[in-house]
Amino acid sequence: MSTNHEHDLIAKHDIIVPIVEEAKEITKEHIETGLSNGCAEDGSKKDQPTDEERKKEEKKVSVSAAQVPFLQLFRFADKTDKLLILAGSLCAIGMGIVLPLFSLIFGTVVVV
């Protein structure tokens, strides 16, 4: 007697097995052609970038990470966002004040 659960498992098995087999084949091809160890598809070593190319790449990265003023970080925040940021900041300040006070209070209560 076949249950619905068994039918679902068989259907999933029919989907998963071909995917796993394809992944095994791709991995096998990569190992055979040397793609996993920095080689080109034909098995020869890839050209390493020169120092000049690396510097150009670093400049591209530094240009895209331009600094902005602190308040510009919140330019897209609406009233709800600003209210939540304010509430979170006040709660963080409160916890920063209360935690040392708890240490002082429990230190005087528990005398060892």
C-alpha positions in Angstrom: 0.0 0.0 0.0 1.6 3.3 -1.2 1.0 6.4 0.9 0.9 10.0 -0.2 4.1 10.6 1.8 6.0 7.8 -0.1 4.8 9.3 -3.4 6.2 12.7 -2.4 9.5 11.2 -1.5 9.8 9.4 -4.8 8.9 12.6 -6.7 11.6 14.6 -4.7 14.1 11.8 -5.3 13.5 12.0 -9.1 14.2 15.8 -8.9 17.2 15.7 -6.6 19.2 12.8 -8.1 19.7 14.5 -11.5 20.9 17.7 -9.8 23.4 15.8 -7.7 24.7 13.9 -10.7 25.1 17.1 -12.6 27.0 18.7 -9.7 29.3 15.6 -9.6 30.0 15.9 -13.3 30.8 19.7 -13.0 33.1 19.0 -10.1 34.8 16.2 -12.0 35.4 18.5 -15.0 36.8 21.2 -12.8 39.3 18.8 -11.2 40.3 17.4 -14.6 40.8 20.8 -16.2 42.5 22.4 -13.2 39.9 25.1 -12.6 39.9 24.5 -8.9 43.6 25.3 -8.5 43.8 28.7 -10.3 44.5 27.3 -13.8 42.8 28.2 -17.0 40.4 25.8 -18.8 43.2 24.5 -21.0 45.2 23.6 -17.9 47.8 26.4 -18.3 48.4 28.8 -15.4 46.3 32.0 -15.5 48.2 35.3 -15.8 48.6 37.0 -12.5 47.7 40.7 -12.4 50.7 43.0 -12.3 51.3 45.6 -9.6 50.1 48.3 -11.9 46.8 46.5 -12.5 46.4 45.9 -8.7 46.9 49.6 -8.0 44.3 50.6 -10.6 41.9 48.1 -9.0 42.5 49.6 -5.6 41.9 53.1 -6.9 38.6 51.9 -8.3 37.6 50.5 -4.9 38.7 53.6 -3.0 36.7 55.9 -5.4 33.5 53.9 -5.0 33.8 54.1 -1.2 33.6 57.9 -0.9 33.1 59.3 2.5 29.9 61.2 3.3 29.0 63.4 6.3 27.5 61.6 9.2 24.0 63.1 8.9 23.9 62.1 5.2 23.7 58.5 6.3 20.1 59.2 7.4 19.0 61.1 4.4 16.5 58.4 3.3 15.1 57.8 6.8 11.5 58.8 7.3 9.9 60.0 10.6 9.3 56.4 11.8 12.9 55.4 11.2 14.2 58.5 13.0 11.8 57.8 15.9 13.0 54.2 16.2 16.7 55.3 16.0 16.1 57.9 18.8 14.3 55.3 20.9 17.0 52.7 20.4 19.7 55.3 21.2 18.0 56.4 24.4 17.5 52.8 25.5 21.2 52.1 24.8 22.2 55.1 26.9 19.9 54.0 29.7 21.4 50.5 29.8 24.9 51.9 29.7 24.0 53.9 32.9 22.0 51.2 34.7 24.5 48.3 34.2 27.3 49.8 36.4 24.7 50.9 38.9 23.5 47.2 39.2 27.1 46.2 39.8 27.4 48.7 42.6 24.0 47.8 44.2 24.6 44.0 44.1 28.2 44.6 45.3 26.9 46.2 48.5 24.1 43.7 49.0 26.2 40.6 48.5 29.1 40.9 50.9 31.6 38.1 50.7 
